[in-house]
Amino acid sequence: MFWKFDLHTTSHIDTLLEKEDVTLREVMDEDDVLQECKAQNHKLVEFLLRPQCMEDLVTFITQEPSSDVEEKIKYKYPNISCELLTSDVSQINDRLGEDEKLLMKLYGFLQNEPPLNPLLASFFSKVLSILIGRKPEQIVDFLRKQEDFVDLMIKHIGTSAIMDLLLRMLTCIEPQQLRQDVLKWLNEEKVIQRLVDMVQPSQDEDRHSNASQSLCEIIRLSRDQMFQVQGCSEPDPLLATLEKQETVEQLLSNIFDNEKNESAIVSVIQILLTLFETRRPAFEGHMECPPGMSHSSFSVNHSILEAVRPRLKDFHQLILEPPKKNVMKTTWGVLDPPVGNTRLNVVRLVASLLQSNTHNINTELINLNTMGVILDMYFKYIWNNFLHIQVEICTAMILAMPCAPTDFQPNTEQEHARESILIKHLFQKCQFIQRIIDAWSSNEKEQAEGGRRRGYMGHLTRIANSIVHNCDKGPNGPQIQQLISELPVEDREKWETFICGQLTDTNKRNTVDLVNTHHIHSSSDDEVDFKDGGFHQDSSLHIPFDRISDINFSLNTNESANIALFEARCKEKIQQFEDAGSDEEDIWDDKDVTFAPESQRRPSSGSTDSEESTDSEEEDVKRDPFEASNHSTDDRMEVDTGWWTQKKYFPTMPAAWSSSPAVTSISETGWADFSSFTPVSPRDPLRCSSPVAMETSIETIDPLGVNASMQSEGVAKVEEETVCCEQRSITETVINGSMKETVSLTVDAKTETAVFKRFAKHLHTKTYPKCLVTSDYTGQ
């Protein structure tokens, strides 16, 4: 009904703009100025398009506010000005993009000395970005005319808003040819080389971070564009420059030829990690061989690897001697030195290099024993899970990847031709198996003495499962089995005992927890079987614990049926408010109580309850009232069992009511005989379970379960008592063999209540064909 009233308040801006001397600040003080501008209020847009207003709006976002202004409203007008200029009104975009004087005033913000005001820089970047998106040709042409544009952008790269503006120029320009022209222009201005120069120890951390992030985003955006635009034959010039060997060498020289600076080192490693990113789907199980590992489109640019390989010894040295870090006190002890961001990122770099699976890189890592040093860190820093997951990835890569193309010699024997030099190094030089067993035993001993479970034990379990799985089903299975068989007898027995004992128990314990979580029942204490997921575990270890990640749990629910049922119940129970004068029938009006003639009653022989309910919903037959003997039309009552069954007011129907043939004990006229009516006492303890009776009577429900004892055959005899002015009553008697049941319905017009009563007794009588008596109470 709210739409009947006009609650819209008239804006004061129209009235304000009628003043001749109205100022821009007065208009900007209005609360709804932004709303009216976005709604393109004609008067307001014309006012803002005035030359002086446009110039003032640009001035607000490019000049520092006066220091005399209160701090909380200091940036009020710059903020509103930015919102007005970026409200995406075409007239404002056209005026600002085509007026070179306004553009020069806007561009002048970049000519300020660093550092720029970060808030004003965000306003400037937002306005120029929307102009680049809406007026790309005009803005690009204007910026190319400014000889110092790229210099100023690099100069202010430490301000995040300026970095965002640079990336906007690569993403917001829609015409493909214009975008390609912009890339060529930026490449000619050597924007990549200038950003690389920003990542060196002499610069501050903000420049390190923003320059690194800019280069990473250029790599990702350029690669995404190559995959999206299939018809583009020209390569991305910025990406090509970044992937050049000399560019990568310059990056590495910046951090290794000068003093060690953690911020610069981490920034360079982030760029390298982005260059090593491959276009393959990430795999979580890392127990299987990564899909498409040998595909050419997933390989890393060879020039990048060639630039990194000579510097591997420098990265290895960073693991041994990282930049100085202060001693770190933790809740469980003192870290001297802590792992640090530098060493953590070096381990990430090693994981990416292993993923490239290049023979020269693998050989250099083996010669340096880099994996051995990384394993030492794994077992030393027992609570650093960031380190643990990277070490797990490294070991999973080595175990699951096929050997590099040049890891074998064509003249060697066939059984040794496909051996991985990394796996051999891991099992022999690094003593992988022995270190796992020793660490597990040490942890159990410490826990037995009351200590805590070590933080790397979860990852150690996954690593051990990875060995078992790849030994069985991995591409390097024969080599792993051979290396395990070559272990000393004592170590080999310990390993076999470990995988059949502690490792199996741990997997079983973890599996049971998972089963309980998803309500999956195991067939026995020693067996867990997930047939759909392909996982099976018994008393011996046949499959890795990580295969559990392949299990799919799905819950099939019929939401549409539930919604339909809910809406149906709402429509049935909730009466909507209607306006006055509705022609609908008033549900509170008194109605006549009548009996329906037998000819209009629905036969239900052989039908079920559900069928009767369906019929009662589908049929809407208007029944003609008829008069019973010695009664007026006001005392008539229309009865239909289906209505009570559908409305749930008579949940337990006698069997003789729901299914019976034609009545044989009625008069020849077809009407029920009420001449032998016998009143039923309202105090009768036996009654039906109707909710109406439950609300109006304190007597108990039939404890003998009369309905359950009814047989399939019987006859019905209907009797009616004299009705007074305040009460109406109907009594129905059903005789079935030796059982007689009487059901009475008493209606009190004064209190507007209805009470069902019923009782049964044994008889000795002749059996008659069964009949159906329908009762439909439609009165109030």
MARKOLNU-195886 format. One line per field, with one value per residue (C-alpha): residue in three letters; x, y, z. Coordinates in steps of 0.02 Angstrom, whole numbers. Layout:
BEGIN
lumza <- (ALA; ...)
c1 <- (X; ...)
c2 <- (Y; ...)
c3 <- (Z; ...)
//
This chain:
BEGIN
lumza <- (MET; PHE; TRP; LYS; PHE; ASP; LEU; HIS; THR; THR; SER; HIS; ILE; ASP; THR; LEU; LEU; GLU; LYS; GLU; ASP; VAL; THR; LEU; ARG; GLU; VAL; MET; ASP; GLU; ASP; ASP; VAL; LEU; GLN; GLU; CYS; LYS; ALA; GLN; ASN; HIS; LYS; LEU; VAL; GLU; PHE; LEU; LEU; ARG; PRO; GLN; CYS; MET; GLU; ASP; LEU; VAL; THR; PHE; ILE; THR; GLN; GLU; PRO; SER; SER; ASP; VAL; GLU; GLU; LYS; ILE; LYS; TYR; LYS; TYR; PRO; ASN; ILE; SER; CYS; GLU; LEU; LEU; THR; SER; ASP; VAL; SER; GLN; ILE; ASN; ASP; ARG; LEU; GLY; GLU; ASP; GLU; LYS; LEU; LEU; MET; LYS; LEU; TYR; GLY; PHE; LEU; GLN; ASN; GLU; PRO; PRO; LEU; ASN; PRO; LEU; LEU; ALA; SER; PHE; PHE; SER; LYS; VAL; LEU; SER; ILE; LEU; ILE; GLY; ARG; LYS; PRO; GLU; GLN; ILE; VAL; ASP; PHE; LEU; ARG; LYS; GLN; GLU; ASP; PHE; VAL; ASP; LEU; MET; ILE; LYS; HIS; ILE; GLY; THR; SER; ALA; ILE; MET; ASP; LEU; LEU; LEU; ARG; MET; LEU; THR; CYS; ILE; GLU; PRO; GLN; GLN; LEU; ARG; GLN; ASP; VAL; LEU; LYS; TRP; LEU; ASN; GLU; GLU; LYS; VAL; ILE; GLN; ARG; LEU; VAL; ASP; MET; VAL; GLN; PRO; SER; GLN; ASP; GLU; ASP; ARG; HIS; SER; ASN; ALA; SER; GLN; SER; LEU; CYS; GLU; ILE; ILE; ARG; LEU; SER; ARG; ASP; GLN; MET; PHE; GLN; VAL; GLN; GLY; CYS; SER; GLU; PRO; ASP; PRO; LEU; LEU; ALA; THR; LEU; GLU; LYS; GLN; GLU; THR; VAL; GLU; GLN; LEU; LEU; SER; ASN; ILE; PHE; ASP; ASN; GLU; LYS; ASN; GLU; SER; ALA; ILE; VAL; SER; VAL; ILE; GLN; ILE; LEU; LEU; THR; LEU; PHE; GLU; THR; ARG; ARG; PRO; ALA; PHE; GLU; GLY; HIS; MET; GLU; CYS; PRO; PRO; GLY; MET; SER; HIS; SER; SER; PHE; SER; VAL; ASN; HIS; SER; ILE; LEU; GLU; ALA; VAL; ARG; PRO; ARG; LEU; LYS; ASP; PHE; HIS; GLN; LEU; ILE; LEU; GLU; PRO; PRO; LYS; LYS; ASN; VAL; MET; LYS; THR; THR; TRP; GLY; VAL; LEU; ASP; PRO; PRO; VAL; GLY; ASN; THR; ARG; LEU; ASN; VAL; VAL; ARG; LEU; VAL; ALA; SER; LEU; LEU; GLN; SER; ASN; THR; HIS; ASN; ILE; ASN; THR; GLU; LEU; ILE; ASN; LEU; ASN; THR; MET; GLY; VAL; ILE; LEU; ASP; MET; TYR; PHE; LYS; TYR; ILE; TRP; ASN; ASN; PHE; LEU; HIS; ILE; GLN; VAL; GLU; ILE; CYS; THR; ALA; MET; ILE; LEU; ALA; MET; PRO; CYS; ALA; PRO; THR; ASP; PHE; GLN; PRO; ASN; THR; GLU; GLN; GLU; HIS; ALA; ARG; GLU; SER; ILE; LEU; ILE; LYS; HIS; LEU; PHE; GLN; LYS; CYS; GLN; PHE; ILE; GLN; ARG; ILE; ILE; ASP; ALA; TRP; SER; SER; ASN; GLU; LYS; GLU; GLN; ALA; GLU; GLY; GLY; ARG; ARG; ARG; GLY; TYR; MET; GLY; HIS; LEU; THR; ARG; ILE; ALA; ASN; SER; ILE; VAL; HIS; ASN; CYS; ASP; LYS; GLY; PRO; ASN; GLY; PRO; GLN; ILE; GLN; GLN; LEU; ILE; SER; GLU; LEU; PRO; VAL; GLU; ASP; ARG; GLU; LYS; TRP; GLU; THR; PHE; ILE; CYS; GLY; GLN; LEU; THR; ASP; THR; ASN; LYS; ARG; ASN; THR; VAL; ASP; LEU; VAL; ASN; THR; HIS; HIS; ILE; HIS; SER; SER; SER; ASP; ASP; GLU; VAL; ASP; PHE; LYS; ASP; GLY; GLY; PHE; HIS; GLN; ASP; SER; SER; LEU; HIS; ILE; PRO; PHE; ASP; ARG; ILE; SER; ASP; ILE; ASN; PHE; SER; LEU; ASN; THR; ASN; GLU; SER; ALA; ASN; ILE; ALA; LEU; PHE; GLU; ALA; ARG; CYS; LYS; GLU; LYS; ILE; GLN; GLN; PHE; GLU; ASP; ALA; GLY; SER; ASP; GLU; GLU; ASP; ILE; TRP; ASP; ASP; LYS; ASP; VAL; THR; PHE; ALA; PRO; GLU; SER; GLN; ARG; ARG; PRO; SER; SER; GLY; SER; THR; ASP; SER; GLU; GLU; SER; THR; ASP; SER; GLU; GLU; GLU; ASP; VAL; LYS; ARG; ASP; PRO; PHE; GLU; ALA; SER; ASN; HIS; SER; THR; ASP; ASP; ARG; MET; GLU; VAL; ASP; THR; GLY; TRP; TRP; THR; GLN; LYS; LYS; TYR; PHE; PRO; THR; MET; PRO; ALA; ALA; TRP; SER; SER; SER; PRO; ALA; VAL; THR; SER; ILE; SER; GLU; THR; GLY; TRP; ALA; ASP; PHE; SER; SER; PHE; THR; PRO; VAL; SER; PRO; ARG; ASP; PRO; LEU; ARG; CYS; SER; SER; PRO; VAL; ALA; MET; GLU; THR; SER; ILE; GLU; THR; ILE; ASP; PRO; LEU; GLY; VAL; ASN; ALA; SER; MET; GLN; SER; GLU; GLY; VAL; ALA; LYS; VAL; GLU; GLU; GLU; THR; VAL; CYS; CYS; GLU; GLN; ARG; SER; ILE; THR; GLU; THR; VAL; ILE; ASN; GLY; SER; MET; LYS; GLU; THR; VAL; SER; LEU; THR; VAL; ASP; ALA; LYS; THR; GLU; THR; ALA; VAL; PHE; LYS; ARG; PHE; ALA; LYS; HIS; LEU; HIS; THR; LYS; THR; TYR; PRO; LYS; CYS; LEU; VAL; THR; SER; ASP; TYR; THR; GLY; GLN)
c1 <- (0; 151; 144; -21; 73; 206; 345; 476; 553; 591; 776; 833; 964; 841; 787; 967; 1021; 891; 995; 1106; 1255; 1257; 1433; 1505; 1537; 1355; 1299; 1426; 1361; 1194; 1175; 1099; 1216; 1297; 1130; 1063; 1219; 1213; 1028; 1086; 986; 982; 1006; 1146; 1242; 1231; 1297; 1443; 1490; 1526; 1712; 1744; 1656; 1754; 1917; 1874; 1830; 1999; 2087; 2007; 2083; 2255; 2301; 2333; 2193; 2234; 2313; 2191; 2042; 1980; 2049; 1882; 1818; 1987; 1958; 1771; 1772; 1913; 1816; 1651; 1741; 1816; 1646; 1565; 1701; 1690; 1500; 1509; 1402; 1440; 1435; 1563; 1676; 1668; 1707; 1853; 1925; 1917; 1974; 2165; 2176; 2085; 2193; 2352; 2290; 2252; 2419; 2510; 2480; 2613; 2741; 2741; 2890; 2876; 2802; 2631; 2482; 2410; 2229; 2244; 2342; 2196; 2077; 2191; 2212; 2025; 1982; 2116; 2071; 1889; 1944; 2058; 1912; 1785; 1896; 2045; 2099; 2100; 2186; 2320; 2357; 2373; 2488; 2602; 2629; 2698; 2881; 2904; 2750; 2841; 2980; 2852; 2759; 2919; 2968; 2806; 2796; 2811; 2634; 2512; 2383; 2511; 2554; 2368; 2358; 2500; 2409; 2247; 2330; 2358; 2182; 2058; 2098; 1973; 2021; 2150; 2253; 2257; 2312; 2450; 2507; 2512; 2616; 2739; 2750; 2783; 2911; 3000; 3004; 3092; 2962; 3015; 3198; 3153; 3045; 3185; 3303; 3183; 3212; 3381; 3444; 3468; 3279; 3152; 3034; 2881; 2969; 3028; 2853; 2759; 2887; 2886; 2696; 2687; 2804; 2708; 2542; 2612; 2667; 2497; 2395; 2500; 2487; 2301; 2279; 2376; 2258; 2101; 2140; 2171; 2183; 2321; 2477; 2589; 2676; 2662; 2818; 2821; 2811; 2944; 3060; 3029; 3067; 3232; 3384; 3470; 3319; 3318; 3507; 3488; 3360; 3477; 3625; 3527; 3513; 3674; 3802; 3758; 3727; 3596; 3427; 3280; 3149; 3240; 3277; 3096; 3034; 3147; 3097; 2914; 2949; 3040; 2898; 2776; 2887; 2891; 2701; 2635; 2464; 2417; 2282; 2344; 2344; 2309; 2336; 2516; 2522; 2485; 2598; 2548; 2442; 2522; 2692; 2784; 2669; 2758; 2631; 2666; 2854; 2950; 3043; 3218; 3302; 3236; 3308; 3474; 3482; 3439; 3552; 3718; 3640; 3580; 3736; 3692; 3517; 3589; 3702; 3552; 3480; 3641; 3672; 3514; 3509; 3532; 3375; 3345; 3318; 3133; 3054; 2902; 2784; 2880; 3059; 3186; 3222; 3400; 3393; 3210; 3170; 3137; 3050; 3207; 3237; 3052; 3044; 3204; 3123; 2971; 3087; 3168; 2996; 2957; 3125; 3092; 2925; 3013; 3100; 3255; 3411; 3536; 3436; 3416; 3602; 3650; 3533; 3608; 3785; 3742; 3644; 3505; 3373; 3478; 3490; 3302; 3266; 3379; 3271; 3113; 3164; 3241; 3094; 2960; 2821; 2841; 2702; 2738; 2906; 2835; 2711; 2845; 2960; 2816; 2784; 2968; 2973; 2807; 2874; 3030; 2935; 2793; 2877; 2949; 3135; 3197; 3228; 3417; 3427; 3468; 3596; 3534; 3673; 3627; 3528; 3340; 3303; 3412; 3370; 3226; 3300; 3279; 3439; 3338; 3255; 3422; 3496; 3349; 3357; 3545; 3628; 3488; 3443; 3259; 3189; 3303; 3262; 3076; 3089; 3203; 3090; 2936; 3019; 3084; 2910; 2831; 2962; 2933; 2746; 2765; 2860; 2716; 2777; 2680; 2658; 2778; 2705; 2774; 2698; 2546; 2655; 2773; 2626; 2581; 2762; 2773; 2608; 2677; 2826; 2715; 2596; 2731; 2822; 2664; 2586; 2697; 2796; 2957; 2893; 3025; 3166; 3095; 3073; 3251; 3319; 3221; 3285; 3463; 3443; 3536; 3439; 3403; 3335; 3232; 3151; 3115; 3032; 2924; 2875; 2837; 2722; 2629; 2620; 2626; 2585; 2439; 2371; 2384; 2296; 2161; 2135; 2124; 2009; 1888; 1877; 1833; 1704; 1620; 1614; 1521; 1415; 1493; 1486; 1636; 1610; 1722; 1851; 1992; 1915; 1851; 1775; 1725; 1667; 1617; 1778; 1889; 1968; 1992; 2095; 2115; 2238; 2384; 2425; 2376; 2339; 2390; 2292; 2283; 2166; 2031; 2034; 1958; 1799; 1646; 1508; 1343; 1176; 1027; 885; 724; 720; 588; 465; 496; 473; 312; 243; 289; 205; 50; 34; 58; -79; -193; -165; -128; -272; -210; -282; -403; -466; -642; -777; -707; -832; -755; -858; -840; -769; -849; -1028; -1144; -1183; -1319; -1286; -1353; -1343; -1286; -1393; -1319; -1324; -1195; -1080; -918; -899; -738; -746; -573; -488; -352; -340; -221; -338; -483; -379; -332; -511; -570; -442; -482; -672; -779; -956; -1098; -1211; -1401; -1466; -1605; -1717; -1714; -1879; -1957; -1821; -1816; -1688; -1592; -1550; -1469; -1289; -1181; -1056; -906; -768; -644; -648; -603; -468; -392; -392; -311; -455; -497; -328; -385; -532; -620; -587; -773; -784; -643; -695; -870; -997; -1170; -1281; -1410; -1500; -1573; -1746; -1803; -1802; -1613; -1609; -1537; -1662; -1650; -1811; -1724; -1608; -1532; -1444; -1265; -1205; -1076; -984; -944; -758; -728; -706; -605; -436; -499; -400; -566; -615; -446; -473; -651; -652; -540; -586; -453; -428; -492; -368; -436; -393; -566; -515; -379; -503; -628; -649; -670; -859; -1004; -1161; -1197; -1347; -1367; -1472; -1505; -1569; -1679; -1584; -1616; -1588; -1410; -1345; -1346; -1294; -1273; -1241; -1172; -1178; -1070; -1104; -972; -1006; -1003; -937; -1045; -969; -1064; -987; -1073; -1040; -1108; -1106; -1129; -1186; -1166; -983; -949; -867; -885; -854; -836; -881; -874; -897; -904; -984; -996; -1155; -1220; -1294; -1298; -1159; -1209; -1112; -1008; -1058; -985; -1054; -974; -973; -931; -953; -959; -1038; -952)
c2 <- (0; 113; 149; 241; 380; 490; 492; 566; 726; 864; 906; 1077; 1085; 1147; 1287; 1326; 1334; 1466; 1589; 1697; 1702; 1519; 1450; 1277; 1249; 1284; 1156; 1029; 1055; 979; 799; 736; 820; 655; 568; 710; 713; 526; 547; 680; 823; 943; 1103; 1028; 959; 1126; 1212; 1092; 1111; 1295; 1327; 1398; 1253; 1123; 1209; 1218; 1033; 988; 1106; 1023; 853; 914; 1043; 1018; 1086; 1229; 1178; 1295; 1186; 1067; 892; 800; 910; 943; 825; 846; 949; 850; 690; 760; 835; 665; 582; 713; 698; 507; 494; 434; 574; 585; 775; 789; 657; 748; 917; 853; 740; 869; 1023; 1021; 1160; 1053; 902; 1003; 1060; 879; 818; 948; 841; 718; 859; 878; 813; 644; 584; 626; 646; 468; 526; 657; 532; 411; 549; 593; 410; 378; 527; 490; 305; 337; 456; 321; 201; 324; 432; 319; 399; 578; 534; 422; 556; 686; 579; 534; 719; 737; 690; 665; 557; 390; 473; 546; 381; 289; 431; 411; 220; 212; 282; 140; 247; 288; 104; 68; 202; 121; -47; 37; 91; -93; -152; -11; 22; -79; -60; -197; -95; 55; -57; -129; 47; 92; -63; -19; 160; 105; -22; 111; 219; 70; 60; -120; -77; 73; -33; -162; -24; 16; -156; -136; -105; 82; 109; 106; -37; 49; 63; -118; -181; -75; -100; -288; -294; -191; -311; -463; -391; -347; -529; -599; -474; -499; -689; -682; -567; -688; -830; -725; -642; -789; -687; -572; -613; -482; -532; -424; -313; -286; -472; -510; -384; -457; -634; -587; -665; -497; -427; -574; -560; -376; -418; -546; -427; -297; -410; -513; -383; -264; -280; -404; -321; -432; -319; -315; -503; -549; -430; -507; -684; -635; -580; -743; -846; -755; -790; -975; -985; -1113; -1119; -1287; -1327; -1334; -1508; -1534; -1719; -1707; -1895; -1913; -1851; -1672; -1675; -1603; -1583; -1619; -1516; -1377; -1243; -1278; -1258; -1109; -995; -1069; -898; -871; -1037; -1000; -834; -914; -1068; -976; -891; -1050; -1052; -876; -930; -1083; -969; -865; -1020; -1044; -859; -755; -568; -535; -557; -519; -659; -703; -757; -869; -956; -1119; -1057; -940; -937; -887; -854; -869; -938; -766; -709; -725; -910; -953; -871; -958; -1126; -1074; -1033; -1204; -1286; -1189; -1236; -1419; -1404; -1350; -1520; -1462; -1569; -1426; -1355; -1527; -1563; -1397; -1424; -1597; -1530; -1396; -1521; -1393; -1523; -1586; -1410; -1385; -1549; -1490; -1334; -1440; -1542; -1393; -1272; -1390; -1260; -1166; -1238; -1113; -1198; -1374; -1360; -1299; -1444; -1565; -1492; -1512; -1695; -1731; -1653; -1759; -1921; -1895; -1814; -1916; -1894; -1746; -1782; -1778; -1868; -2032; -2082; -2172; -2303; -2361; -2518; -2509; -2541; -2393; -2280; -2189; -2163; -1992; -1918; -1815; -1970; -2057; -1904; -1892; -2074; -2094; -1928; -1851; -2016; -1978; -2141; -2142; -1962; -1994; -2145; -2055; -1902; -2010; -2110; -1952; -1876; -2032; -2035; -1852; -1875; -2027; -1915; -1789; -1675; -1601; -1679; -1591; -1470; -1555; -1726; -1699; -1654; -1796; -1917; -1852; -1865; -2046; -2086; -2006; -2123; -2276; -2224; -2181; -2342; -2436; -2334; -2186; -2167; -2193; -2344; -2471; -2351; -2312; -2497; -2529; -2390; -2453; -2630; -2562; -2488; -2572; -2721; -2635; -2477; -2577; -2678; -2518; -2444; -2597; -2602; -2416; -2421; -2574; -2508; -2323; -2255; -2374; -2336; -2150; -2164; -2273; -2151; -2005; -2101; -2145; -1962; -1920; -2059; -2001; -1825; -1876; -2015; -2152; -2323; -2437; -2623; -2671; -2601; -2647; -2593; -2430; -2439; -2290; -2370; -2212; -2123; -2270; -2275; -2437; -2463; -2623; -2682; -2662; -2502; -2520; -2342; -2170; -2072; -1925; -2018; -1970; -1800; -1883; -1933; -1833; -1812; -1753; -1721; -1740; -1633; -1588; -1404; -1366; -1486; -1409; -1233; -1281; -1362; -1210; -1091; -1199; -1201; -1013; -986; -1102; -1027; -844; -731; -573; -405; -342; -167; -120; -169; -339; -459; -610; -713; -669; -821; -768; -768; -902; -1041; -1171; -1347; -1474; -1655; -1694; -1816; -1985; -1957; -1818; -1909; -1972; -2161; -2217; -2405; -2474; -2305; -2259; -2112; -2022; -2045; -1975; -1825; -1795; -1810; -1688; -1561; -1581; -1588; -1440; -1502; -1394; -1505; -1478; -1473; -1588; -1590; -1731; -1786; -1667; -1534; -1360; -1302; -1209; -1373; -1457; -1515; -1559; -1698; -1756; -1868; -1808; -1631; -1689; -1804; -1666; -1539; -1662; -1641; -1827; -1912; -2089; -2143; -2309; -2438; -2458; -2272; -2266; -2411; -2486; -2530; -2461; -2450; -2588; -2541; -2377; -2330; -2353; -2165; -2163; -2060; -2111; -2157; -2052; -2113; -2222; -2087; -2118; -1973; -2000; -1939; -1798; -1882; -2037; -2070; -2134; -1999; -1969; -1886; -1730; -1573; -1484; -1605; -1590; -1404; -1413; -1568; -1632; -1813; -1936; -2012; -2186; -2299; -2458; -2409; -2442; -2391; -2524; -2662; -2622; -2760; -2743; -2773; -2692; -2588; -2411; -2342; -2155; -2081; -1900; -1822; -1672; -1510; -1366; -1183; -1184; -1359; -1474; -1655; -1797; -1978; -2111; -2295; -2422; -2607; -2732; -2913; -2921; -2744; -2587; -2413; -2252; -2084; -1922; -1743; -1609; -1427; -1288; -1132; -1023; -1062; -1105; -1270; -1447; -1609; -1785; -1934; -2118; -2284; -2467; -2626; -2808; -2872; -3034; -2988; -3037; -2975; -2848; -2776; -2628; -2450; -2276; -2134; -1968; -1827; -1649; -1516; -1345; -1240; -1130)
c3 <- (0; 11; -174; -144; -59; -138; -9; -128; -61; -184; -202; -142; -279; -410; -295; -250; -432; -467; -367; -476; -357; -306; -282; -315; -130; -89; -215; -151; 26; -25; 36; -126; -248; -300; -319; -426; -533; -568; -608; -733; -661; -807; -707; -602; -751; -841; -686; -667; -850; -828; -863; -691; -603; -703; -664; -478; -475; -549; -429; -279; -324; -375; -243; -59; 52; 166; 331; 421; 379; 513; 487; 478; 335; 256; 111; 97; -62; -147; -115; -181; -331; -373; -360; -471; -604; -602; -596; -777; -848; -1033; -1039; -899; -979; -1146; -1072; -967; -1103; -1242; -1147; -1155; -1026; -898; -944; -919; -749; -705; -772; -667; -513; -574; -582; -392; -297; -211; -102; -167; -53; -59; -46; -182; -287; -275; -333; -478; -528; -522; -632; -761; -763; -806; -943; -1014; -1016; -1091; -1203; -1243; -1407; -1339; -1175; -1253; -1382; -1245; -1137; -1283; -1313; -1135; -1149; -962; -931; -912; -810; -690; -675; -629; -514; -415; -427; -238; -228; -250; -343; -478; -497; -519; -654; -750; -747; -799; -959; -999; -956; -988; -1171; -1269; -1454; -1482; -1605; -1490; -1346; -1453; -1496; -1312; -1272; -1409; -1347; -1167; -1226; -1327; -1171; -1085; -947; -905; -885; -777; -664; -650; -593; -452; -374; -295; -118; -143; -163; -22; 16; -61; -228; -213; -180; -308; -447; -416; -413; -573; -665; -599; -656; -827; -846; -795; -896; -1051; -1041; -1010; -1159; -1269; -1223; -1240; -1406; -1521; -1681; -1619; -1717; -1637; -1476; -1322; -1326; -1137; -1099; -1229; -1146; -974; -1030; -1109; -1028; -1004; -911; -789; -768; -727; -593; -514; -522; -426; -273; -279; -334; -193; -9; 47; 64; 111; 31; -136; -132; -95; -231; -362; -312; -330; -509; -545; -472; -586; -737; -687; -676; -800; -882; -809; -681; -502; -425; -242; -218; -282; -268; -452; -590; -632; -791; -946; -865; -1027; -1139; -1231; -1182; -998; -1009; -942; -1060; -1084; -1076; -899; -839; -920; -829; -661; -670; -638; -487; -403; -294; -234; -188; -100; -1; 50; 133; 231; 267; 252; 290; 474; 576; 759; 882; 891; 1053; 1036; 1158; 1143; 1129; 1049; 862; 825; 682; 628; 456; 386; 229; 123; 154; 140; -32; -87; -45; -148; -292; -278; -288; -447; -523; -485; -573; -732; -729; -822; -824; -799; -652; -572; -589; -511; -363; -335; -341; -213; -104; -94; -52; 93; 166; 144; 235; 377; 392; 389; 541; 633; 624; 686; 699; 535; 426; 286; 268; 290; 148; 28; 74; 49; -124; -167; -117; -204; -363; -359; -325; -449; -600; -740; -762; -863; -1049; -1032; -864; -952; -1084; -1239; -1226; -1051; -1017; -1032; -847; -796; -942; -854; -682; -601; -532; -407; -330; -319; -233; -114; -56; -52; -17; 86; 174; 152; 224; 377; 421; 413; 529; 651; 659; 687; 826; 909; 908; 984; 1120; 1159; 1166; 1281; 1401; 1404; 1265; 1120; 950; 832; 707; 552; 588; 478; 330; 371; 362; 190; 132; 191; 104; -53; -50; -28; -166; -293; -250; -300; -439; -480; -641; -542; -445; -500; -459; -286; -248; -302; -193; -41; -70; -71; 103; 247; 315; 479; 395; 272; 413; 509; 354; 324; 507; 501; 349; 416; 593; 639; 466; 441; 614; 582; 415; 491; 633; 513; 397; 537; 584; 405; 397; 556; 491; 334; 412; 308; 390; 376; 349; 495; 614; 497; 332; 258; 85; -21; -182; -270; -227; -267; -94; 1; 157; 257; 388; 267; 176; -7; -55; 6; 132; 12; -105; 20; -64; -218; -125; -176; -49; -121; -39; -155; -94; -182; -142; -273; -191; -20; -89; -177; -19; 84; -37; -45; 144; 151; 23; 120; 291; 262; 212; 128; 174; 44; 8; 57; -65; -107; -186; -102; 19; 202; 290; 455; 389; 458; 336; 323; 381; 256; 207; 29; -70; -102; -289; -271; -154; -227; -232; -152; -167; -194; -173; -52; 66; -48; -195; -95; -45; -226; -282; -151; -212; -397; -387; -340; -356; -296; -193; -185; -8; 43; 194; 321; 397; 524; 503; 430; 301; 437; 523; 374; 377; 227; 263; 162; 228; 97; 166; 340; 273; 167; 308; 429; 553; 549; 531; 574; 466; 499; 367; 333; 293; 167; 58; 41; -92; -106; 49; 60; 220; 164; 106; -71; -97; -83; 77; 245; 381; 541; 622; 751; 814; 986; 1074; 1128; 1295; 1284; 1428; 1326; 1355; 1179; 1046; 889; 884; 797; 844; 865; 1000; 1080; 1099; 1165; 1272; 1410; 1381; 1324; 1152; 1121; 1214; 1135; 956; 887; 711; 708; 750; 613; 482; 295; 290; 378; 360; 411; 494; 515; 653; 695; 855; 877; 863; 981; 943; 1011; 973; 822; 830; 708; 753; 636; 680; 590; 619; 570; 616; 806; 826; 829; 830; 854; 808; 855; 803; 919; 858; 984; 889; 1044; 1075; 893; 936; 869; 966; 898; 1010; 971; 1063; 1016; 1081; 1026; 941; 871; 704; 523; 409; 276; 131; 183; 141; 147; 251; 211; 335; 281; 413; 330; 467; 596)
//
